[in-house]
Amino acid sequence: MRACIRSTGSYLPARVVTNAELSKTVETSDEWIVQRTGIKQRHIAAEGELTSHMATAAARAALENGKLTPADIDAIVVATTTPDDTFPAVAVKVQAALGMTHGFAFDVQAVCSGFVYALTVANGMITSGQVRRVLVIGAEKMSSILDWNDRITCVLFGDGAGAAILEATEEEGRGILTTHLHSDGRHRDLLYTNGGVASTGKAGTIQMQGREVFKHAVEALAQVVDEALAATGYKPSDISLLVPHQANLRIIEGTAKKLDMPMDKVVVTLDRHGNTSAASIPLALHDAVSNGRVKRGYLLLLEAMGGGFTWGSLLVRW
Ligand SMILES: CC(C)(COP(=O)(O)OP(=O)(O)OC[C@H]1O[C@@H](n2cnc3c(N)ncnc32)[C@H](O)[C@@H]1OP(=O)(O)O)[C@@H](O)C(=O)NCCC(=O)NCCS
């Protein structure tokens, strides 16, 4: 038995903040941001708009696109680093908002790799026969942990949510073929928040050594991409579409180049969304699905790297 992706959905807050707008409050420019990152704009949640609200909207869209109701879902897994509250989990808030009292729901925290981690957890629960259908969501309100005076970080991130419904299938060849997760906690000082529940009692803001993170990202992503191919015996040319975490266009182009893959086989949304951490892959995936770029039988490679460091990859036959 395998787990396949039945449907996807997404949600983006209404407010769009352009690079030009940011350059009015911090010393930066559209030219610098586009050249170094590829980001042109990001969506920012409204006051009072929380991660669970965005997660629920994305979940509803995925349910509708899959012609399902909450009664058809056995479990909810939300990948997030920016939960509404310390507890309960965002996932149980989504469960309640959807009117579900059956099944179970929990959050996964692996920062920008969160969605690959959450899909891997859900895949394990399905292939072990524990559940048949899991609503997997990546949702973030990154704007809540940004120092809006720090030009190094505030230009990079955005808010949003994406969802995918994973379900058991016996169809030959379809579904998640392999997943590979890694972490290395020694690099904490390169990417972290300067606060938290048990340390300062405040969420803190993102602190980052950009150049160092960049170097690690390129190496880590090359490793997990190689692992996914080695585990399945596929060649880079077998991949129909690369759905990477959306942190920096230069990092994405580096991975595509390593795979000798033309950019028209790569899903890029960071120009419009910025880095939405755990929401970036499901947002990109839904963008590709809704634009008709994902066809039955396609081989998709998902990969991400983020704070922790955490990194991972996943190959799925659509
Ligand atoms: C952050 C990042 C875009 C910076 O690009 P970079 O080419 O490495 O730039 P540097 O950090 O070396 O900074 C170069 C200069 O630009 C300046 N700068 C930094 N942010 C700036 C901004 N928003 N606008 C204008 N100038 C900026 C720096 O202060 C530095 O100035 P200096 O040379 O006078 O010291 C890049 O390192 C990156 O994307 N790293 C990975 C980050 C990431 O993916 N994080 C999330 C992982 S999930």
The ligand as an SDF file (V2000), in Angstrom:
LIG
                    3D

 48 50  0  0  0  0  0  0  0  0999 V2000
   20.1190   36.4960    2.9330 C   0  0  0  0  0  0  0  0  0  0  0  0
   20.7740   36.4970    1.5810 C   0  0  0  0  0  0  0  0  0  0  0  0
   19.7830   36.8590    0.4940 C   0  0  0  0  0  0  0  0  0  0  0  0
   21.8560   37.5520    1.5850 C   0  0  0  0  0  0  0  0  0  0  0  0
   22.5340   37.5660    0.3520 O   0  0  0  0  0  0  0  0  0  0  0  0
   24.1380   37.5920    0.3370 P   0  0  0  0  0  0  0  0  0  0  0  0
   24.5280   37.6710   -1.0830 O   0  0  0  0  0  0  0  0  0  0  0  0
   24.6120   36.3900    1.1020 O   0  0  0  0  0  0  0  0  0  0  0  0
   24.4330   38.9260    1.0590 O   0  0  0  0  0  0  0  0  0  0  0  0
   25.2920   39.1960    2.3840 P   0  0  0  0  0  0  0  0  0  0  0  0
   24.5680   38.6750    3.5880 O   0  0  0  0  0  0  0  0  0  0  0  0
   26.6760   38.7270    2.1640 O   0  0  0  0  0  0  0  0  0  0  0  0
   25.2260   40.7460    2.4310 O   0  0  0  0  0  0  0  0  0  0  0  0
   25.8120   41.5560    1.4030 C   0  0  0  0  0  0  0  0  0  0  0  0
   25.5630   42.9990    1.7500 C   0  0  0  0  0  0  0  0  0  0  0  0
   24.1890   43.3250    1.5810 O   0  0  0  0  0  0  0  0  0  0  0  0
   23.6750   43.9260    2.7770 C   0  0  0  0  0  0  0  0  0  0  0  0
   22.2680   43.5730    2.9220 N   0  0  0  0  0  0  0  0  0  0  0  0
   21.7240   42.5470    3.6380 C   0  0  0  0  0  0  0  0  0  0  0  0
   20.4000   42.5600    3.5080 N   0  0  0  0  0  0  0  0  0  0  0  0
   20.0920   43.6000    2.7030 C   0  0  0  0  0  0  0  0  0  0  0  0
   18.8860   44.1240    2.2140 C   0  0  0  0  0  0  0  0  0  0  0  0
   17.6920   43.5840    2.5040 N   0  0  0  0  0  0  0  0  0  0  0  0
   18.9370   45.1860    1.4010 N   0  0  0  0  0  0  0  0  0  0  0  0
   20.1050   45.7490    1.0640 C   0  0  0  0  0  0  0  0  0  0  0  0
   21.2880   45.3090    1.5250 N   0  0  0  0  0  0  0  0  0  0  0  0
   21.2910   44.2470    2.3210 C   0  0  0  0  0  0  0  0  0  0  0  0
   24.5370   43.3740    3.8690 C   0  0  0  0  0  0  0  0  0  0  0  0
   24.5100   44.2170    5.0020 O   0  0  0  0  0  0  0  0  0  0  0  0
   25.8930   43.3300    3.2120 C   0  0  0  0  0  0  0  0  0  0  0  0
   26.4460   44.6200    3.2490 O   0  0  0  0  0  0  0  0  0  0  0  0
   28.0320   44.8370    3.4370 P   0  0  0  0  0  0  0  0  0  0  0  0
   28.6520   44.1540    2.2650 O   0  0  0  0  0  0  0  0  0  0  0  0
   28.1540   46.3230    3.4400 O   0  0  0  0  0  0  0  0  0  0  0  0
   28.3600   44.1760    4.7360 O   0  0  0  0  0  0  0  0  0  0  0  0
   21.3920   35.1300    1.2530 C   0  0  0  0  0  0  0  0  0  0  0  0
   22.5270   34.9140    2.0480 O   0  0  0  0  0  0  0  0  0  0  0  0
   20.4480   34.0070    1.4890 C   0  0  0  0  0  0  0  0  0  0  0  0
   19.4160   33.9000    0.8490 O   0  0  0  0  0  0  0  0  0  0  0  0
   20.8010   33.0780    2.3770 N   0  0  0  0  0  0  0  0  0  0  0  0
   19.9630   31.9510    2.6770 C   0  0  0  0  0  0  0  0  0  0  0  0
   18.8630   32.4090    3.5780 C   0  0  0  0  0  0  0  0  0  0  0  0
   17.7970   31.4090    3.6870 C   0  0  0  0  0  0  0  0  0  0  0  0
   17.4860   30.7330    2.7500 O   0  0  0  0  0  0  0  0  0  0  0  0
   17.2020   31.3600    4.8700 N   0  0  0  0  0  0  0  0  0  0  0  0
   16.1180   30.5460    5.1500 C   0  0  0  0  0  0  0  0  0  0  0  0
   16.5000   29.1230    5.1030 C   0  0  0  0  0  0  0  0  0  0  0  0
   15.0740   28.1950    5.1640 S   0  0  0  0  0  0  0  0  0  0  0  0
  1  2  1  0
  2  3  1  0
  2  4  1  0
  2 36  1  0
  4  5  1  0
  5  6  1  0
  6  7  2  0
  6  8  1  0
  6  9  1  0
  9 10  1  0
 10 11  2  0
 10 12  1  0
 10 13  1  0
 13 14  1  0
 14 15  1  0
 15 16  1  0
 15 30  1  0
 16 17  1  0
 17 18  1  0
 17 28  1  0
 18 19  1  0
 18 27  1  0
 19 20  2  0
 20 21  1  0
 21 22  1  0
 21 27  2  0
 22 23  1  0
 22 24  2  0
 24 25  1  0
 25 26  2  0
 26 27  1  0
 28 29  1  0
 28 30  1  0
 30 31  1  0
 31 32  1  0
 32 33  2  0
 32 34  1  0
 32 35  1  0
 36 37  1  0
 36 38  1  0
 38 39  2  0
 38 40  1  0
 40 41  1  0
 41 42  1  0
 42 43  1  0
 43 44  2  0
 43 45  1  0
 45 46  1  0
 46 47  1  0
 47 48  1  0
M  END
$$$$
